[in-house]
Amino acid sequence: MKIKNIAPLLAAGLVLTFAACGDDDDPKGNPNNVNNVNNVNNSNNVNNVNNVNNVNNVNNVNNSNNVNNSNNSNNSNNSNNSNNSNNSNNSNNSNNSNNSNNSNNSNNSNNAMPNPAAATQITDVIGGTAGMIEGAAVTYVKQAVGDDASGFFLQATQDGPAVFVAADLTTTTVAVGDIVTLMADTIDTSAATNISVTAFSSFMVTDSGYDVTMLTQDVSAAADLATALANYESELVTAAVTVTSDLRFAGVGHLQADVMTAGASADVTVRFDDSLSSPAFGSGCSFTVNDTPLWHFAATAQLSVYDLAEIDSITCPAPTVSAAVASSTTEVVLTFDRDIDDTSITDAATQFTFDNGLTASAASVNGNEVTLTTSAQTGGTTYTVTVADTVLDVLGTGVDMNNNTAMFGGFVTPAMLRLNEINLDGASGCDLIEVRVVGAGSTAGIQVGARGSSSVTLPDINVSVNDYIVVHFGSTANCTTAGVADETTSPTDQAAANFPENYDTAYDIYQRSGGLTATDNVATVENALGEIVDAVLLHDAYGACTGETAASASEALATNVVAANQWQNVGGGTPANGYVDEDFCNHAAPLDGASDVSTSISRIDDTDDNDKDDWSTAAISSTWGANNAGQSDL
């Protein structure tokens, strides 16, 4: 049976009932599957046609189930697979909308697009010309970290340009994928970092929901990433990198590490919020940085990471044992080059083994350090610890079996040393740092030095309170008489009569790789565990500190010194943004006039308040190997 046209019958209110029997056109005989009812066109104002299920092929309207209360739906032909779209009243002329499942009222949600003409406007702005930017996409929103302002990045085309807009995000509501228009009123092109819009007006969000990954450039193979920074500045990028250095300070609130890509092997870093922690940032690790803006400082390209979700595909070398130090007669601290998974340590006695009869009974993990509880150590005895490959890092990699041992001495009471006299600009590059013994014991493993690589690890000297150690920094012949060596038994092991650079009232120790930096600096004493136990900040302003800048390495070390509670402002406290530039200078001891071994910057009394008032206000006559003016025996 074939019904060619049922519209007049429906209009008259006729109710049709089909018998449950077979039919040539419907061999299954299913009353709910009336197929091939053609030519039902222009059915206007058909109200309250409810629960007409599974009516297929009515003018190509397939599988439209449970269409309730579809009043006044004119000419809605060819809308396939639109399931469960209820209460769609007055939806006229919705032709050819295929596969729109469960999408109610979602008009224009995927049509947001940046205006390509905004690229030219951004070019003008980064050139320093105030003007409108109309219809650019917000590619990244950055919160304030340290000295870095909060704000957002704008870009309109994949090959750039882009610009950073400094903004108070508590008053400017903006999200990644927004299309915005604003008037760039003030542009800062003077800094060593990215050009930025520092004041703007007429801000409005004109659309939202744009997929900003459409603008991302993969710069992994870009050989000019650092050499042509202007071509990439502030643009959204992705890069596969390998870390080639240890972490270091990168401005207040930030750390960074050198990285290399397939295209660039120098002057590229990954810079990140120092509150983030990831094994990916370790030397030798590889990972991909995804969809982040390219920042820079001077000639260094900085791939920015402010969320660990922005990195993936992490691979790292197997962890290795870096060092072992006895911290008490029954404890040994092992340091690894990766953070260790504490759950991987299930049996300390078998996973950490020793020679000379020592055993481990327990272990606790803190990042890349494992503290072992041991049987009683014999002071001065040399032990070797071996770590099993069942000890894993946080990526699940076992300890490298070629680098799984470390030697340490059985615990002896460590000496306590305090910086006492400093000359960073000695004649012929022969620089000196003197430390005073304020607690008797062994000096084994204690480090004395200044920022950079200028440090020396002291040998095992059994020292007493009021002893002095003078560390000589310099590699020239004038600094080291032929045959001169470290004194480890007494201050007169090598008398000054034979070695004029020595002091007969001090143990003389030598570091021959180079002198010290005679500009702003930080001198430190670290115990055998690598903890800073004394420090002094030093500046070279030679006058007022206004406009002074400090080296990033000095600022970085100052941050560590503050964390160790070894430096503060006179009277207490520290600057809100750390010891940076003028704040570093204002709160550091001066280097003024210390230009040879006859003058020095000296501690002025026996107290240690960890501030600049502990030190002379200018260079005074040196007293190497003896108490300074204002000091007495302890």
FIZA-771764 format. One record per residue (C-alpha): residue in one letter; x, y, z. Coordinates in steps of 0.02 Angstrom, whole numbers, plus 50000, padded with zeros to 5 digits. Each point is the difference from the previous one (the first is absolute). Example, Ala and Ser with C-alpha at 12.3 -4.5 7.8 and 13.67 -1.06 7.14 Angstrom:
# residues 2
A506154977550390
S500695017249967
This chain:
# residues 634
M500005000050000
K500645017549955
I499345016550067
K500555013949887
N499415015350098
I499335000150179
A500115018950031
P498155003549957
L499464985850113
L501035006150146
A499365017649974
A498224993350014
G500394991550164
L499904982549931
V500784986650109
L500834986149902
T500244982650073
F501134987549915
A499764981550025
A501484989950063
C500184990149839
G501324998549867
D500115011349849
D501054999749844
D500755017050047
D500194995550185
P500494981750011
K500325000850187
G498235005550031
N500505011850143
P498645013150035
N501305012150073
N501125000149848
V498965007949860
N501335002349867
N500045009149835
V498555011950034
N500535013049872
N499575017449950
V499375006650168
N500495018149962
N499475016650072
S499134993050155
N499745016850087
N499245002650172
V499834981650042
N499855001650189
N500174987150138
V500534985649890
N500764990150143
N500944983750010
V500084996249814
N501464988050018
N501144993449866
V499125007649849
N501384997749873
N500325008449834
V498615012950013
N500805012449880
N501704993850056
V499655003950184
N500834984150068
N499994993250176
S499185015650078
N499384991450159
N498945007650138
V499715016849914
N498745007550123
N499015016049981
S500865004849836
N498805014249956
N500195010849846
S501564990749939
N499985005449819
N501064992649862
S501174990650118
N500564988049864
N501564989049994
S500435001850186
N500754982750030
N500344991450166
S499405014850107
N499554989150150
N499185005650162
S499815018349948
N498445004250103
N498905015550003
S500775007049840
N498565012149963
N499985012449857
S501654993549927
N499745004749817
N501074995449850
S501284989650097
N500594990449847
N501444987749985
S500545000550185
N500734982450015
N500484990650157
S499565014450119
N499674988950151
N499445008050164
S500625017249945
N498685012250064
N500205018649969
S501854998149952
N499985013349866
N501685006949939
S500974991450142
N501364994049880
N500075014949884
A501185011150102
M501475005049890
P501385013250018
N500045014149875
P501554997749888
A500125018949982
A500415000850186
A501734993049957
T500455016349914
Q499335009750149
I501074989750120
T501525003349890
D499705018750020
V499804998350188
I501604990050027
G500855013249896
G499515012450136
T498495008149920
A498435001450107
G498434994349912
M498544988049990
I500164981249994
E498344993649934
G499524981750007
A501594991550063
A499944983350092
V500534998250181
T501254985749990
Y500614999250181
V499555007750168
K501425001950126
Q499875003750185
A501285011350085
V501554990750061
G501395008950092
D500415016049906
D499094994349843
A498325008349969
S498374991049972
G499175001649832
F499584991449837
F500724997249827
L499185005349836
Q500274992249828
A498984999549840
T500954989249875
Q501074984550023
D501625008049941
G499745014650119
P500325013050056
A499404999550180
V500085011750149
F499864998950189
V498715011150084
A500355003450184
A498354999950092
D499244998650173
L499054983849979
T498895003950149
T499225014449903
T500234994149820
T499044984049967
V500784990449858
A500214981849950
V501014990049875
G499024999449837
D499175016950023
I499995011649850
V500345017550065
T500165017949945
L500975013250095
M500915016449982
A501874998050039
D500365016650085
T501774997250069
I501304987949935
D501644995650088
T501364995849873
S501475004050114
A500194984350105
A501144985349964
T498444989150005
N498464999449888
I499225015949932
S498405002850098
V498445010850000
T500035007850173
A498415010549988
F498444997149895
S498205005849983
S498394996349903
F500194981750045
M498624988149950
V499784981549967
T499114998049833
D499954981149992
S500654984750089
G500384981549980
Y501355001349867
D501204985249996
V501675008950023
T501004984549953
M499605005349822
L501325013650028
T501334988950079
Q501674998249910
D501124984950028
V501725008050015
S500964984050042
A500975001049837
A500185019049994
A501875003749989
D499685018650027
L498954998550156
A501275009950103
T500885009549861
A498395007449928
L498995002850158
A498965013849922
N499244987049883
Y499314989950146
E499805011850148
S498384997250099
E499354987749869
L499184983750049
V501244985849973
T500324981750031
A501754992550011
A500824983450040
V501505003450112
T501404991450093
V500655007750162
T501875003249997
S500355008550168
D499535000250182
L498645011850059
R500445017950043
F499195016450051
A499045009249864
G499275015150087
V498955000850157
G498814985350008
H500784991149851
L501264986549959
Q500694995049833
A501094987149916
D500935000249835
V499214989149865
M500364995149822
T498794996349859
A500264991249835
G500345017049922
A500815010350138
S501394994650118
A500385016550089
D499135014850082
V498364990850030
T499304996650174
V498434993550082
R499455012650131
F498664995750126
D499145004950161
D501144993550139
S498494993250093
L499874986549868
S500914983750027
S500314987249864
P501364987349964
A499945006549821
F501065015050048
G501524989350042
S501554999949891
G499894987049863
C498104999150000
S498995002649841
F498215006049985
T498835010349893
V499415017550048
N498255002649932
D499065015749949
T500955012950102
P500585017549952
L501835002649958
W500775012250124
H501795006149993
F501315008650105
A501315009549901
A500594987649867
T499334984450088
A498384992149942
Q498934994250146
L498684986649979
S498805004350141
V499134987150111
Y498725005450130
D499034983750011
L500704982349999
A498594995449880
E500995009849870
I501364986649993
D499864981949946
S500974985649919
I501245000450145
T501504988549994
C501515000950116
P501614990350024
A500064987250139
P500315008050172
T501774999550068
V500745001450174
S500825017250018
A500684999550177
A499884992350173
V500355009050164
A499864993950179
S498885012150095
S500154990950166
T500784984050067
T498454990449943
E499415009849847
V500625002049822
V499245012049873
L500074994149819
T499755012949862
F499374994949827
D499885010249842
R498134996349987
D498575000250123
I499734982650072
D498334990850013
D499824995950185
T498824985549962
S501394991049907
I501004998050161
T499264984650082
D501524992150085
A501405012050047
A501144986150061
T500114991849828
Q499785015349889
F501415009750085
T501544989950046
F501695005050073
D501744993250023
N500974999450165
G498544992050093
L498805014849992
T498154996149972
A498425010049965
S498374997150093
A498855013949935
A499885013549867
S499035016249977
V499845010049840
N499985018849975
G500065004349815
N501704994749935
E500684995750173
V499854983350091
T500464999750185
L500534982850059
T499994994050179
T501584989850024
S500874989750131
A501345009550100
Q501345007449889
T501845000950045
G500565018149989
G501235002949859
T499764982849921
T499665000849814
Y498414991149946
T499264996349828
V498124999149977
T499224990549853
V498215003149942
A498944986749915
D499105003449836
T498354996650087
V500145017850068
L499045010249871
D499845018349958
V498285008149987
L499914995349816
G500194981750047
T501794997849940
G501224989750102
V501675006550060
D501394999249870
M501044984750042
N501575008649935
N499765014650121
N499244992350154
T501375001850133
A500735013850108
M501365001050132
F499875009350166
G500915001350163
G499284993550163
F499245014350099
V501125011950095
T499445016450079
P500055013349863
A500865016650029
M498975015949999
L500775013549891
R499555018449978
L500545012049863
N501175012850076
E501015009649870
I499865001749810
N500985007349854
L499264996849829
D501225011049906
G501724995050059
A501595004849908
S500354989149846
G498334991350022
C500504992650168
D498365001050094
L499714994450179
I498574994350112
E500344997050184
V498894989650114
R500074999450189
V499674984150099
V498565002850122
G499694981550035
A501364986650010
G499964984749889
S500424993549827
T499965011049845
A499784985149883
G498765004149861
I499715018250052
Q499985011949851
V500605018050000
G499785011449851
A498985012749904
R498734999949859
G500434990949842
S501254985850000
S501185008550124
S499924988350149
V501124987450086
T499574984650100
L501074999550155
P501004984450044
D499824991250166
I500835011750125
N499684997950186
V499825018250053
S499715008750166
V499005015550046
N500915016149949
D501014991349865
Y500035008649830
I499974993149823
V500515011149854
V499414993949828
H501055006449855
F499115002249833
G501075002449844
S500984990349872
T501445011749958
A501804996950052
N499895015150115
C498644991350100
T500834983250023
T501854997550028
A500634984149918
G499704985350117
V498765008850114
A498624988350062
D498544999750120
E500405000250184
T499014986450091
T501014996350158
S500465017350066
P500045018149941
T501894998749980
D500064984349892
Q500755011449868
A500795015150083
A499815017449927
A501905001249995
N499974987349859
F498295004049928
P499715018850016
E498154998949952
N499674989450156
Y499495006350172
D500824991250146
T498495003050112
A498744992049880
Y499754983849906
D500315004749817
I498924991349870
Y500105002549811
Q498755000949859
R500955001949835
S498645000949869
G499835018950002
G499705015350106
L498395007050070
T498795012249919
A500365017550066
T498265007049966
D498394996850096
N500204982850075
V499464988050136
A501274990450105
T499414984350089
V500504985850115
E499084983649970
N500084984850113
A500354982649935
L498144997749965
G500005015149884
E499035011150122
I500485018450008
V500595003650178
D500715017549974
A499985013349865
V500325018149958
L499285010449858
L501275011949920
H499735014749882
D501165010549895
A498985016149982
Y501405011050068
G498695012650051
A498115001349994
C499014984849945
T498775009949893
G499824991649831
E501154985650047
T499704982949923
A500604983450067
A500554984549906
S498664986749989
A501224987450075
S500205011250153
E498135002150016
A499734981249983
L501264995850135
A499275013650111
T498304991349984
N500784983950064
V500885009250140
V498345007550058
A499194982849996
A501404993950115
N499675014650120
Q501775006649975
W499635017949942
Q498725013650037
N499765018750004
V500745009350147
G498664998450134
G499204984949916
G498954995449850
T500434999049816
P499435010049846
A498314994949932
N500744995149833
G501634993150067
Y501765007049993
V499935006749822
D500925014849922
E499845015350114
D499334989450143
F501514988649984
C501185014950005
N499125008950144
H500094984850113
A501734993249954
A501705003650076
P501095011249890
L501574994349909
D500675017949993
G501905000949994
A500474981750029
S501244998649857
D501474990050068
V500434988650145
S500405014750114
T498165005350009
S498404990350017
I498175000250044
S499974993850179
R498794994350133
I500025013450138
D499564989850156
D499644982650066
T498125000149969
D499104993549846
D498385009249963
N500014994649817
D499905017749933
K501165013249928
D500315008050171
D501074984950045
W501285006649875
S501125015149976
T499265014349899
A501585001249893
A501634990749976
I501135000050153
S501744993150037
S500044981249985
T500334988350146
W500114983349910
G500154985750124
A499595010950152
N498545008450087
N499345015749915
A499865016550091
G498524998550117
Q500174981150021
S500654989650144
D500284981550027
L498414990050019
